[in-house]
Protein backbone atom coordinates (compact mmCIF):
# COMPACT_ATOMS: atom_id res chain seq x y z
CA UNK A 1 0.00 0.00 0.00
CA UNK A 2 1.43 3.38 -1.01
CA UNK A 3 0.84 6.80 0.45
CA UNK A 4 -2.11 8.77 -0.82
CA UNK A 5 -1.88 12.16 -2.47
CA UNK A 6 -3.63 14.87 -0.49
CA UNK A 7 -3.95 16.87 -3.72
CA UNK A 8 -5.68 14.03 -5.53
CA UNK A 9 -8.03 13.66 -2.60
CA UNK A 10 -8.76 17.40 -2.57
CA UNK A 11 -9.53 17.32 -6.30
CA UNK A 12 -11.93 14.39 -5.86
CA UNK A 13 -13.66 16.05 -2.91
CA UNK A 14 -14.10 19.32 -4.82
CA UNK A 15 -15.48 17.63 -7.93
CA UNK A 16 -17.53 15.27 -5.81
CA UNK A 17 -19.17 18.16 -3.97
CA UNK A 18 -20.81 19.32 -7.20
CA UNK A 19 -22.49 16.03 -8.15
CA UNK A 20 -25.21 16.03 -5.46
CA UNK A 21 -26.40 19.43 -6.74
CA UNK A 22 -26.43 18.17 -10.30
CA UNK A 23 -28.34 15.04 -9.27
CA UNK A 24 -30.87 17.14 -7.33
CA UNK A 25 -31.39 19.37 -10.38
CA UNK A 26 -31.90 16.31 -12.58
CA UNK A 27 -34.38 14.83 -10.11
CA UNK A 28 -36.48 17.94 -9.70
CA UNK A 29 -36.36 19.64 -13.10
CA UNK A 30 -37.32 16.68 -15.33
CA UNK A 31 -35.32 18.52 -17.99
CA UNK A 32 -32.10 17.91 -19.90
CA UNK A 33 -31.47 21.63 -20.34
CA UNK A 34 -27.91 22.47 -19.40
CA UNK A 35 -26.85 18.82 -19.44
CA UNK A 36 -24.75 16.97 -21.97
CA UNK A 37 -24.71 13.20 -22.30
CA UNK A 38 -21.30 13.38 -23.98
CA UNK A 39 -19.89 15.34 -21.02
CA UNK A 40 -21.37 12.92 -18.48
CA UNK A 41 -19.93 9.93 -20.35
CA UNK A 42 -16.48 11.54 -20.64
CA UNK A 43 -16.43 12.25 -16.91
CA UNK A 44 -17.68 8.71 -16.22
CA UNK A 45 -14.82 7.23 -18.26
CA UNK A 46 -12.37 9.49 -16.42
CA UNK A 47 -13.52 8.29 -13.00
CA UNK A 48 -13.48 4.69 -14.22
CA UNK A 49 -9.89 5.19 -15.38
CA UNK A 50 -9.06 6.56 -11.93
CA UNK A 51 -10.59 3.51 -10.25
CA UNK A 52 -8.68 1.15 -12.54
CA UNK A 53 -5.44 3.03 -11.95
CA UNK A 54 -5.93 2.72 -8.20
CA UNK A 55 -6.67 -0.99 -8.45
CA UNK A 56 -3.82 -1.82 -10.82
CA UNK A 57 -1.00 0.58 -9.96
CA UNK A 58 -1.52 2.71 -6.88
CA UNK A 59 -3.92 1.16 -4.36
CA UNK A 60 -4.88 3.47 -1.52
CA UNK A 61 -7.95 4.75 0.29
CA UNK A 62 -8.54 7.47 -2.35
CA UNK A 63 -10.19 4.80 -4.51
CA UNK A 64 -13.25 5.16 -2.27
CA UNK A 65 -13.73 8.73 -3.50
CA UNK A 66 -13.30 7.69 -7.14
CA UNK A 67 -15.98 5.04 -6.63
CA UNK A 68 -18.34 7.51 -4.91
CA UNK A 69 -17.89 10.05 -7.70
CA UNK A 70 -18.32 7.34 -10.33
CA UNK A 71 -21.57 6.28 -8.66
CA UNK A 72 -22.86 9.87 -8.59
CA UNK A 73 -22.03 10.40 -12.27
CA UNK A 74 -23.77 7.10 -13.06
CA UNK A 75 -26.87 8.27 -11.19
CA UNK A 76 -26.83 11.64 -12.96
CA UNK A 77 -26.40 9.92 -16.34
CA UNK A 78 -29.34 7.62 -15.68
CA UNK A 79 -31.43 10.62 -14.62
CA UNK A 80 -30.39 12.41 -17.82
CA UNK A 81 -31.64 9.46 -19.87
CA UNK A 82 -34.89 9.37 -17.87
CA UNK A 83 -35.42 13.11 -18.31
CA UNK A 84 -34.68 12.92 -22.03
CA UNK A 85 -37.37 10.25 -22.33
CA UNK A 86 -39.80 12.45 -20.38
CA UNK A 87 -39.08 15.44 -22.62
CA UNK A 88 -39.45 13.33 -25.77
CA UNK A 89 -42.77 11.93 -24.54
CA UNK A 90 -44.05 15.45 -23.83
CA UNK A 91 -43.16 16.69 -27.30
CA UNK A 92 -44.83 13.75 -29.04
CA UNK A 93 -48.00 13.83 -26.96
C-alpha positions as CSV (number, residue, x, y, z in Angstrom):
1,X,0.0,0.0,0.0
2,X,1.4,3.4,-1.0
3,X,0.8,6.8,0.4
4,X,-2.1,8.8,-0.8
5,X,-1.9,12.2,-2.5
6,X,-3.6,14.9,-0.5
7,X,-3.9,16.9,-3.7
8,X,-5.7,14.0,-5.5
9,X,-8.0,13.7,-2.6
10,X,-8.8,17.4,-2.6
11,X,-9.5,17.3,-6.3
12,X,-11.9,14.4,-5.9
13,X,-13.7,16.1,-2.9
14,X,-14.1,19.3,-4.8
15,X,-15.5,17.6,-7.9
16,X,-17.5,15.3,-5.8
17,X,-19.2,18.2,-4.0
18,X,-20.8,19.3,-7.2
19,X,-22.5,16.0,-8.1
20,X,-25.2,16.0,-5.5
21,X,-26.4,19.4,-6.7
22,X,-26.4,18.2,-10.3
23,X,-28.3,15.0,-9.3
24,X,-30.9,17.1,-7.3
25,X,-31.4,19.4,-10.4
26,X,-31.9,16.3,-12.6
27,X,-34.4,14.8,-10.1
28,X,-36.5,17.9,-9.7
29,X,-36.4,19.6,-13.1
30,X,-37.3,16.7,-15.3
31,X,-35.3,18.5,-18.0
32,X,-32.1,17.9,-19.9
33,X,-31.5,21.6,-20.3
34,X,-27.9,22.5,-19.4
35,X,-26.9,18.8,-19.4
36,X,-24.7,17.0,-22.0
37,X,-24.7,13.2,-22.3
38,X,-21.3,13.4,-24.0
39,X,-19.9,15.3,-21.0
40,X,-21.4,12.9,-18.5
41,X,-19.9,9.9,-20.4
42,X,-16.5,11.5,-20.6
43,X,-16.4,12.3,-16.9
44,X,-17.7,8.7,-16.2
45,X,-14.8,7.2,-18.3
46,X,-12.4,9.5,-16.4
47,X,-13.5,8.3,-13.0
48,X,-13.5,4.7,-14.2
49,X,-9.9,5.2,-15.4
50,X,-9.1,6.6,-11.9
51,X,-10.6,3.5,-10.3
52,X,-8.7,1.1,-12.5
53,X,-5.4,3.0,-11.9
54,X,-5.9,2.7,-8.2
55,X,-6.7,-1.0,-8.5
56,X,-3.8,-1.8,-10.8
57,X,-1.0,0.6,-10.0
58,X,-1.5,2.7,-6.9
59,X,-3.9,1.2,-4.4
60,X,-4.9,3.5,-1.5
61,X,-8.0,4.8,0.3
62,X,-8.5,7.5,-2.3
63,X,-10.2,4.8,-4.5
64,X,-13.2,5.2,-2.3
65,X,-13.7,8.7,-3.5
66,X,-13.3,7.7,-7.1
67,X,-16.0,5.0,-6.6
68,X,-18.3,7.5,-4.9
69,X,-17.9,10.0,-7.7
70,X,-18.3,7.3,-10.3
71,X,-21.6,6.3,-8.7
72,X,-22.9,9.9,-8.6
73,X,-22.0,10.4,-12.3
74,X,-23.8,7.1,-13.1
75,X,-26.9,8.3,-11.2
76,X,-26.8,11.6,-13.0
77,X,-26.4,9.9,-16.3
78,X,-29.3,7.6,-15.7
79,X,-31.4,10.6,-14.6
80,X,-30.4,12.4,-17.8
81,X,-31.6,9.5,-19.9
82,X,-34.9,9.4,-17.9
83,X,-35.4,13.1,-18.3
84,X,-34.7,12.9,-22.0
85,X,-37.4,10.2,-22.3
86,X,-39.8,12.5,-20.4
87,X,-39.1,15.4,-22.6
88,X,-39.4,13.3,-25.8
89,X,-42.8,11.9,-24.5
90,X,-44.1,15.5,-23.8
91,X,-43.2,16.7,-27.3
92,X,-44.8,13.7,-29.0
93,X,-48.0,13.8,-27.0
